[in-house]
């Protein structure tokens, strides 16, 4: 069973420290929720895990499958089994969803075996239809340009389709609920729940408890001031919904330095 082990992770942006010693373990088959107010470092953690060049790691390590992924390029981390669903997916005009996904698959195969000629068009179509059926998606979606003119919900569904095709072992969902109405949130959550299972661990990053009404986590963590300061079960998210973050701040600020 694969696991991602984050140890004492410190990260800076333009010389300003954002993450100040994050410790977290996410295993295949587990669903974790990372919650916290704006500006506490949640998205910084997500982008750092996938190797965004704008984030400087000053201390710590992230071990996945026995290697420190902080020494790897983003595409290498992806091939190893990590996936990031973006908070704000980028539109790529002129590139269809299907072509984007086939290119991603072939890029992986080529990296693993330079002689690999890639997945054939008929084989890819069969596989893509199977994944879209699993997610209850209209086949016409695959022919549209990636995120070009998509609604917020469609962009997030495109991310979930990518996840279904690439089949990561650890998936990080960076505020997937951002900008979604209740119907879109339910549809996207259903897609995640369809894919979750013993072969995929999920880290759901969110401000609010509402997405956790649909994607039920086994573990909930609260981040404040660049650190995870509280962990618990799904009951912790419900408590946050009722009480807000003030009680966590008071508890954290009263702790010895």
Secondary structure, DSSP 8 states (H G I E B T S, - for coil): --EEEEEEEEEEETTEEEEEEEEEEEETT-EEEEE--TTSSHHHHHHHHTT-TT-EEEEEEEEETTEEGGGS-HHHHHHHTEEEE-SS---EEEEEHHHHHHHHHHHHHHHH-TT-----HHHHHHHHHHHHHHTT--GGGGGSEETTT--HHHHHHHHHHHHHHH--SEEEEESTTTT--HHHHHHHHHHHHHH-BTTBEEEEEESSSGGGGTS--SEEEEEETTEEEEEE-HHHHHHHHHH-SHHHHHHHHTS--
